[in-house]
């Protein structure tokens, strides 16, 4: 996921807070969606919105990332058509609804902007500050963060009532749940509009209070971290740790495999949020997890994490020749 390079706006230059009465806005109908960040999460969210008939702008400052995202979305939609899960006309319509750009100004008319950039509070606040200056007054600013305080993100804007957490699971087109998190000032109108959008996407909505890690990662990440500790202290091999959880607990993927899929850097960031936010050393990241991230072993996206995927990918490429 790529972190947009945004212009710097000092707090001294920010205009006075924009106060909008609930009755002055109508956020219940969302027709145009902006997504910032064209990595796996952002491209998946953009695909969902396009397939469900919404106008979509996918933004990223990295042209190569946008190109990869466009190819991925196009390939996924063609796959849905070939499987009979989407008609040819609907697939063509979805692709026509999708626009890609590197210019945030394209988001001026979006009804909701969903950020899916790097899991960094500073980066997300900087982006929200910029979006707050660009998006129309009635627009919702949603974050796909999996752990960072929505209240703190909202503090970077003039519209805290219109800021909300909308946490999709990976990959967004496949996973069936969306976690919605209200900040301290999030309005009912913003909540219900966001919930309606998630349900339009065919998702089941769960709601969380604005606590570190919310629901899913409050439970999942300590389990993944404990799996790293089991590997680090020699309790078992990586294969046996994953096999035990898959066959013994009926998990579709072992915790170490899942960490590689999520990205070890993302897992580490979330563990740091949990440790800082909850103030408990039981959430201290395992030294092995830290070491892997320091070594650039970030998981599937880098070809190596807990497991080495490079040989597998080479075999797949050879098979396509």
Secondary structure, 3 states (H helix, E strand, C coil): CCCCCCCCCCHHHCCCCCCCCHHHCCCCCCCEEEEECCCHHHHHHHHHHHHCCCEEEEECCCHHHHHHHHHHHHHHHHHHHHCCCCCHHHHHHHHHHEEEECCHHHHHHCCEEEECCCCCHHHHHHHHHHHHHHCCCCCEEEECCCCCCHHHHHCCCCCHHHEEEEEECCCCCCCCEEEEEECCCCCHHHHHHHHHHHHHCCCEEEEECCCCCCCHHHHHHHHHHHHHHHHHCCCCCHHHHHHHHHHHHCCCCCHHHHHHHHCHHHHHHHHHHHHHHHCCHHHCCCHHHHHHHHCCCCEHHHCECCCECHHHHHHHHHHHC
